[in-house]
Amino acid sequence: MTMGFRGYRRAAALLQALIIIAVPFIKIRGESALRFDVVNLKLHFFGSVIWIKELYLVLAAVIFIILILIAVTTILGRIWCGWTCPQTVLLDISDDIASVFPVLPGNIARHIVLIPLSALVSLTLIWYFVPPADTMSSLFRSRIITGFFIVQWGVIYAELTYLGRTFCTTICPYSMLQNGLFDSETLVISYDHSRSDECMGCDKCVRVCPAGIDIKDGTNRKCIACAECVDACRSMTGRIPSLIEYSGKIKRKKTALFASITLIAALALTSVILMRPPLDIVVSRDNISTVDRTNIYSAVMHNNTKDIIDLSVRLKGNFRILGNSMVRLEPFSMSTKKIAVKATGPGDSVHFIFEADGIVLERKAGFL
């Protein structure tokens, strides 16, 4: 006897949950594999760093994700909703755990199970902003972390408990968007009306449907493509082909078109990230009164590499630097250096030269 779609869905759900929980614990070069550093406004992304000033990279990534969603929805229909959506995954897992406690009514058991599950989800979300070790050591000690944890816990629990599957068919914006992306060959779950005389009328497909629909009435926008009805029908028909199955066409011209567009977008995004300069410097003059023909400048430096960069600063023309002209940048770090510049002759702009091994950057700033 085969495992059925339900077994494959549970395997996919558990794999997804393990990956989401595990990623914050994975460290690359001493930092989380994926975490947004709120204090320093930078995103740690699998061994690299994207600064808040590089928002265009995040926008490019968002566009890439949108392209994937459009492609997947047009070809595979609501596969996300039934197989990988966190809403569906959490409700399925809670139902499975609740079924172990047959003494309690289904809803009560599920509500109890959702209490620790919601807490785990809340903690996991925080881990993507604060390292897990710091989160656990600060929990119930830091007002901010504790506040976020409790509020998220309550919101997630309330949403899963009181909205549940209704969220998918009433509020979810992605669910509403899907209707405009489907075509006649999109993968959907359908009932074979030509074989209606073979239906036993057991309505098992209706009883197992989490969305509460009857697939025999035709394709319904509330269907999340979980295939529970397919398994139910197969369990009744035995060796006879099921009356309910996935239908649609995956291999077609539109699939190749979307695959090509998505691949081009992926290559473009990768190129943009790889083409980032190893060092980025912005120099600006501080708005303070000048004394004895001396101006103060702020050099904001971003090290986009995994290596330490030792920079030296020198000037062109009739200017000289007062004090230390060296600065060390740690890997994937940002540093601001104050540079005092004194004029030794005429000039209305300062020409800065920043040098390191294989790196030479020139910046100009006005002089008063």
C-alpha positions in Angstrom: 0.0 0.0 0.0 1.4 3.4 -1.0 1.9 6.2 1.5 -0.5 8.5 -0.4 -0.4 12.3 -0.8 -1.0 12.8 2.9 2.3 11.0 3.8 4.3 13.0 1.2 2.7 16.3 2.5 3.6 15.5 6.1 7.2 14.7 5.0 7.4 18.0 3.2 6.0 19.8 6.2 8.4 18.3 8.6 11.4 19.0 6.3 10.3 22.6 5.9 9.9 23.0 9.7 13.3 21.5 10.4 15.0 23.8 7.8 13.3 27.0 9.2 14.2 26.1 12.8 17.7 25.0 11.9 18.8 28.0 9.7 19.3 30.5 12.6 21.6 28.0 14.3 23.8 27.6 11.2 26.9 29.8 11.4 29.0 30.9 8.5 32.2 32.8 9.3 31.0 33.3 12.9 27.7 34.8 11.9 24.2 33.4 11.5 23.5 32.1 8.0 20.4 34.2 7.7 19.7 37.1 10.1 18.8 40.7 10.0 21.0 42.7 12.4 18.7 45.4 13.6 21.4 47.3 15.5 23.8 47.6 12.5 21.0 47.5 9.8 22.6 44.7 7.8 21.4 41.4 6.5 23.6 38.4 7.1 23.0 36.2 4.0 24.8 32.9 3.9 28.3 34.2 4.4 27.7 37.7 2.8 26.2 40.9 4.1 23.7 43.2 2.5 23.6 46.7 4.1 20.4 48.7 4.5 21.8 51.2 2.0 21.8 48.4 -0.6 18.1 48.1 -0.5 18.0 47.7 -4.2 19.4 44.2 -3.7 16.5 43.4 -1.4 14.0 44.8 -4.0 15.7 42.7 -6.7 15.4 39.6 -4.5 11.7 40.4 -3.9 11.1 40.7 -7.7 12.8 37.4 -8.2 10.6 35.7 -5.5 7.5 37.2 -7.1 8.5 35.8 -10.5 8.9 32.4 -8.9 5.5 32.6 -7.2 3.8 33.6 -10.5 5.5 30.7 -12.3 4.7 28.1 -9.7 1.1 29.3 -9.3 0.4 29.3 -13.1 1.9 25.9 -13.6 1.3 24.0 -10.3 -1.8 25.9 -9.0 -2.2 26.0 -5.2 0.6 23.6 -4.5 2.0 26.2 -2.0 -1.2 26.4 -0.1 -1.6 22.7 0.4 2.0 21.6 0.8 4.3 24.3 2.1 2.3 27.3 3.5 3.2 27.7 7.2 -0.5 28.1 8.0 -1.3 24.7 6.5 1.8 23.1 8.0 1.1 24.2 11.5 -2.5 23.2 11.4 -1.7 19.8 10.0 1.0 19.2 12.6 -1.3 20.3 15.4 -4.1 18.0 14.1 -1.7 15.0 13.9 -0.4 15.6 17.5 -4.0 16.2 18.8 -5.1 12.8 17.3 -2.8 11.1 19.8 -5.1 12.2 22.6 -8.4 10.6 21.6 -10.0 11.2 25.0 -10.2 15.0 24.4 -12.5 16.4 21.7 -10.6 17.3 18.5 -10.8 21.1 18.8 -9.8 21.2 22.5 -6.8 18.9 21.9 -5.7 21.0 18.9 -6.0 24.2 20.9 -3.8 22.8 23.6 -1.2 21.6 21.1 -1.1 25.0 19.4 0.0 26.7 22.6 3.6 25.3 22.5 3.7 25.3 18.7 2.8 29.0 18.6 5.5 29.7 21.2 8.1 27.8 19.1 7.0 29.8 16.0 7.4 33.1 17.9 10.8 32.2 19.2 11.9 31.1 15.7 10.8 34.4 14.2 12.9 36.3 16.8 16.0 34.1 16.0 16.0 35.6 12.5 16.8 39.0 14.2 18.6 38.0 17.4 20.9 35.0 17.6 19.3 32.0 19.3 21.8 32.0 22.2 21.3 35.7 22.9 17.5 35.3 22.6 17.3 32.5 25.2 19.6 34.3 27.6 17.6 37.5 27.3 14.1 35.9 27.3 12.2 37.3 30.3 15.1 39.5 31.1 15.0 41.9 28.2 11.7 43.8 28.0 12.0 44.2 24.2 12.6 40.5 23.4 10.1 39.3 26.0 7.5 41.8 24.7 8.0 40.6 21.1 7.9 37.0 22.1 4.6 37.3 24.1 2.8 39.5 21.6 3.8 37.2 18.6 2.9 34.1 20.6 -0.6 35.5 21.4 -1.2 36.8 17.8 0.0 33.5 16.2 -2.1 31.4 18.6 -5.2 33.5 18.1 -4.9 33.4 14.4 -4.3 29.7 14.1 -7.0 28.9 16.7 -9.8 31.2 15.7 -9.2 31.8 12.0 -7.5 28.5 11.1 -8.4 27.3 7.6 -10.8 30.3 7.2 -7.7 32.5 6.8 -6.8 30.8 3.5 -10.2 31.4 1.9 -11.0 34.9 3.3 -8.0 37.0 4.2 -4.9 35.5 2.5 -4.0 37.9 -0.4 -2.0 35.3 -2.2 -5.0 33.0 -2.3 -7.0 35.8 -4.0 -4.1 36.6 -6.4 -4.0 33.0 -7.6 -7.4 33.2 -9.3 -6.0 35.6 -11.8 -3.0 33.4 -12.6 -4.7 30.1 -13.4 -5.3 29.0 -16.9 -7.0 25.9 -18.5 -3.9 23.8 -18.0 -3.0 24.7 -14.4 -2.6 21.8 -12.1 -5.7 21.4 -10.0 -7.7 18.7 -8.2 -10.7 17.7 -10.1 -13.6 15.2 -10.1 -14.2 13.0 -13.1 -17.8 13.8 -13.9 -17.8 11.3 -16.8 -17.6 8.5 -14.2 -20.2 9.9 -11.7 -22.1 6.6 -11.9 -19.2 4.9 -10.3 -19.3 7.2 -7.2 -20.3 5.3 -4.1 -21.8 8.3 -2.5 -19.8 7.8 0.7 -18.9 11.5 0.9 -15.6 10.6 2.5 -13.9 13.2 0.2 -16.1 15.9 1.8 -15.5 14.8 5.4 -11.7 14.9 5.1 -11.6 18.3 3.2 -9.9 20.9 5.5 -11.6 23.7 3.4 -15.1 22.1 3.8 -15.9 21.9 0.1 -17.4 19.1 -2.0 -15.0 18.6 -5.0 -17.9 16.7 -6.8 -19.5 20.1 -7.3 -16.6 21.2 -9.5 -13.4 23.1 -9.1 -13.6 25.5 -6.2 -11.4 28.5 -5.4 -11.4 27.5 -1.8 -9.5 24.2 -2.6 -6.0 24.3 -1.3 -4.8 21.3 -3.4 -3.9 19.3 -0.3 -5.1 16.0 -2.0 -6.9 14.8 1.1 -9.9 14.0 -1.1 -7.7 12.1 -3.5 -6.4 9.8 -0.8 -10.0 9.4 0.6 -11.3 8.4 -2.8 -8.4 6.0 -3.5 -9.1 4.3 -0.2 -12.6 3.5 -1.3 -12.1 2.6 -5.0 -9.1 0.3 -4.3 -7.6 -1.0 -7.5 -10.1 1.0 -9.6 -8.7 4.4 -10.7 -9.8 7.2 -8.3 -12.6 9.5 -9.4 -10.6 12.4 -7.9 -7.1 13.2 -9.1 -4.7 16.0 -9.9 -5.4 17.3 -13.5 -3.5 19.7 -15.6 -0.4 19.8 -17.8 3.0 20.6 -16.3 5.2 20.1 -19.4 4.2 22.9 -21.8 5.5 26.0 -23.5 4.5 28.3 -20.7 6.5 26.1 -18.3 9.6 26.6 -20.5 8.9 30.3 -20.8 8.6 30.8 -17.0 11.6 28.7 -16.3 13.7 30.8 -18.7 12.5 34.1 -17.2 13.2 32.9 -13.7 16.6 31.6 -14.7 17.5 35.0 -16.3 16.3 36.8 -13.2 18.4 34.5 -10.9 21.5 35.1 -13.0 20.9 38.8 -13.0 20.4 38.9 -9.2 23.5 36.8 -8.6 25.6 39.1 -10.9 24.4 42.2 -9.1 25.5 40.7 -5.8 28.8 39.5 -7.0 29.6 42.8 -8.7 29.3 44.7 -5.5 32.6 46.6 -4.8 34.7 45.0 -1.9 34.8 48.4 -0.2 32.4 51.3 -0.3 33.2 54.7 1.2 31.2 57.9 1.5 32.9 61.1 2.7 31.0 64.1 3.9 32.1 67.3 5.6 30.8 67.8 9.2 28.6 70.9 9.6 30.7 72.5 12.3 32.5 75.8 12.5 36.0 75.7 11.0 39.0 76.7 13.1 42.4 77.7 11.7 41.5 76.5 8.2 40.7 73.0 9.5 37.6 71.0 8.5 36.3 67.8 10.0 35.1 65.0 7.7 33.2 61.8 8.3 34.2 58.8 6.2 31.6 56.0 6.4 33.2 52.8 5.2 31.6 49.4 4.5 33.7 46.3 4.2 31.8 43.9 1.9 34.4 41.1 2.1 35.2 38.3 4.5 38.7 39.7 5.0 40.2 42.4 7.3 41.1 45.5 5.3 43.8 47.9 6.5 43.2 51.3 4.9 45.6 54.2 4.6 44.2 57.7 3.8 46.2 60.4 2.0 45.3 63.7 0.4 46.1 65.5 -2.9 46.9 69.2 -3.2 47.4 71.8 -0.5 46.0 69.8 2.4 47.2 67.5 5.1 45.6 65.1 7.6 45.9 65.9 11.3 46.3 62.7 13.4 46.1 59.1 12.5 45.6 58.3 8.8 45.1 54.5 9.2 41.9 52.5 9.8 41.2 48.8 10.1 37.9 47.4 8.9 36.8 44.0 10.2 35.1 41.5 7.8 31.6 42.5 6.8 31.7 45.6 9.0 30.9 49.3 8.9 33.1 52.0 10.4 33.0 55.7 10.6 36.3 57.6 10.8 36.6 61.3 11.6 39.3 62.9 9.6 40.7 66.4 10.4 42.0 68.2 7.3 44.1 71.3 7.5 44.7 73.5 4.5 48.3 74.4 3.6 47.5 76.5 0.6 44.6 77.6 -1.6 41.8 75.1 -2.5 38.1 74.7 -2.2 37.8 70.9 -2.3 39.7 68.0 -0.7 40.7 65.0 -2.8 40.8 61.9 -0.5 42.7 58.7 -1.6 41.9 55.5 0.3 44.4 52.6 -0.3 44.6 49.0 0.7 46.0 45.8 -0.9 44.7 46.0 -4.4 42.2 48.7 -3.6 42.3 52.4 -4.5 39.3 54.6 -4.0 39.1 58.4 -4.6 36.6 60.7 -3.0 36.1 64.4 -3.1 34.5 66.8 -0.6 34.1 70.5 -0.4 36.4 72.6 1.9 35.4 75.8 3.8 
